[in-house]
C-alpha cells in the first residue's frame, strides 16, 4: 500500500489528502500511538481520549489513504476476534518554502518489519 501512496502523490502531484490527514491533531495522535504498538479499537479510543464514533471516522480515513491497516486477532477467552490497527506505511514528506519557491517531496522509507 505504501507504494500506492507514493505513486499517486508523485504522479498526480496531489498532496491534499496526506496534508489533510497530518493536519488533523487527532489523526496525528493516532499515528503516533500506533507507531509504538498495534492497538484494538477500544484500546485506541481510550488511549487517544475520544469516543468510539470519532475514532471510527479517523481510523477509516487513515486506512482509506493507506497509512494504517487493520487485522483480526483471535481472542484467547473465546470472545469474538479483535480488530487491531497498525501503521502500514513509512514515508518522509518534505515541504520547502522560500520567497520564490514552494515544493513538496515525498520519499518512501523502506520498511523491514515482519507482517503476518
N, C-alpha and C positions, 0 to 999 in steps of 0.2 A: 504494500500500500504506500510506503514511503516514496517509491519511485513514481507512483501516480501523482502524488502531491508535487514532487519536484518537476515532473514533466509538464503538468498542467500549469504550474506557476511560471515556468520558464517560457513555454511555448506561447501562452496567451498573454503573459505579462500582467495578469490579473492577480494582484496580491490582496485585493479587498477581503476575500474570505478569511485568509490567515490573519490579516491585520484586525479584522472584526473579532476573531477568536481571542487573540492575545491582548486585545484592547479591553477585554472584559475581566475585571478583577476576580470574579468568582471562577471563571474558566482558568485563569492563571493559577489560582489556588488549587483547583482540581489537578491540573498538570503537575504542579509542584508536589502535591500529596502523592499522586500516583508514581512520581519519579522515585519515591522512597520504597514503595511496595504496592503490589496489586491489592485492591480492596473490593469487597462486595458492596452492593448498592446502599444498604442501610448504614454500613460502616462509613462509607464515603460521605453520606449526607450528615452523619453525626460529626465526623471529623471537620468538615467544612462549616458546619453550623447553619445549614439551610434545610428547608423542608424537602420532602420526597418528590413532590411535583416539580419544584425548581431544579433539583439535582437531575431529574429525568430529562428536562429540557436541555440542560447544559451538557450532560454526557451524550445525548443524542446528537447534538451539534458537533461535539468533538469527535464522535465516532463517524459521523457523516463525512467529515473532511479527512478522516484517516489518522488523526493524531492519537486516538486511543482505540483499543479493541476490547471486546468482551469475550469471555469464555465461561463455560459452566464447570463447576467442580462438585463432585458428589459429596453429600453430607455423610459423616460417619455416624450420625444419630438417627438415620432413617428419615430425615426431613427431605423436602424437595431439594434438587440441586441448587446451589447458589450461583448467581451470575456475578462474576468478578470482572473488574475493569483494570487494564494495564496500559502503559504507554505503548504505542505501536510504531512511532516514527522518531527519527533523530535527524535534526537538520539545524543549520545555522542560518539565521536571517540577518543580513547586514543592511542597515539603512544609512546612506551617506547624504548629508545635506550641507550645501555651501551656498555662497551668494549666487553662483552661476551654474549650479548642478544639483540634481536630485536623482538618486539611484537606489534601487533595491536589488540585492543579490541573495539568492537562495542557494545554499550549498548543502548537499546531502552528507550526513555523517554516517559512515559505515558502522553497523551495529553487529556485535558479535555475542549476542546472548542466546541462550537456548530457548527455543519455542516448542511447545507441545506439538 
